[in-house]
């Protein structure tokens, strides 16, 4: 990885709500998120490291490319993470090739400017909430295209969608779309391991210790699924019909490179 004693590492994160940190903190106390946590894992090995986070909730892959790529290139990153596509695959007119094309163009531009780039794959949403079963093929199609694009441009891929632990409810917030603080930490550890950060390993894939009763299954799970649909899926669909985004009116939380200690 670029950096070391003679060079200050410049890390820039691009993406949507997961990279912004939704689910890890709040808008009053501040969001943390996996990218911030990854910066914390990198910092001990890169004194003086600079970090920027351009991610914004609700953004589609094409919007990440159109709105975040140019500012990221101006920051001349040594390391960049690019994570987007979940907002796309939840849309009625999802096109895996189009979404992957935006991601690949972003990969290509960043690597052409000398950045090492990392991304990740997504878990099958049906393994987290049964009502999301129709999205399973979309997730698989997008993941495969992300892997192909990454290979073409030398992009590091953290396979965060594969381990069984990703289905553990403790890794997710109540909306089941955003990682919990523990989930964000696991994502950070996964990306650190994929990047070969010293001290990182595969412990992020290990199951969590048993805790409490097992979640309900079968007909016993129906009331909880209906409450989830009313509380989270319904409002999300209303925003889509109104052509609104959760990120409307917001700006990136950390648009400039700042020392990591400033977090």
Secondary structure, DSSP 4 states (H G I P E B T S, - for coil): ---STTS--EEEEEESHHHHTTTSEETTTEE--HHHHHHHHHHTTSTT-EEEE---TT--HHHIIIIIHHHHHHTT-SEEEEE--HHHHTSTT--HHHHHHHHHHHHHHHHHTT-EEEEE----GGGT-GGGGGGHHHHHHHHHHHHHHHHHHT-EEE-TTTSGGGG-GGGB-TTSSSB-HHHHHHHHHHHHHHHT-TT--GGGGSPPPP-SSPPP-GGGGHHHHHHHIIIIIHHHHHHHHTT--TTTT---TEEEEEEGGG-
